[in-house]
């Protein structure tokens, strides 16, 4: 199996190296990741300037690594063009969860979505950075277990995985879609100029069986996703009406 590994935290992220370490146990691996951090870029693509890539001196023997002057989605598009027989794209490990409504703006998940749009499978991995750096040996063990579970389930093309700090198991989940409080937090730089940070917090508790609910209980959340955003229930209702 040929596996392309990418992320949105940048080529030098320790999460990228950790994911690559596990991926090498399942096939031939190449790293193609942004040259700088591209967090919360969602599915942005670069359309107004050319893309380029350079070999990157990532300290990971036996794995080719390249940095791209673009977004996570760009990395998947360019990487799969250069390595035309890519079978699977792994994105992450993102340093910070991608749960619930965060899926809409996640660059990590966008890379996996780009893989599916191009005919490959895409899995996105994220973990928490609350209370310090993740314990990578523990996280890597559960990534290995998840990949073992998913590698032959070819009907599932797009998967979002979130790993708590000290997992106790793995749970199939759905996305938690709850109302959030989006906030603009004002600040000041050292020269007295105004700055603003965008932040948000969920306003409602997590529903049982969702991704947020699982990680709150120290369970690895595995969420099958799809690209089709159609509200099929509403569409079926509308089709029973007569259009003038």
Secondary structure, 3 states (H helix, E strand, C coil): CEEEEECCCCCCCHHHHHHHHHHCCCCEEEEEEECCCCCCCCCCCCCCCCCCEEECCCCCCCCEEEEECCCHHHHHHHHHHHCCCCCEEEEEEEECCCCHHHHHCCHHHHHHHHHHHCCCEEEEEEECCCCCCCCHHHHHHHHHHHHHHHCCCCCCCEEEEEECCCCCEEEECECCCCCEEEEEEEEECCCCCEEEEEEEEECCCCCCCEHHHHHHCCEEEEEEECCCCCCHHHHHHHHCCCCC
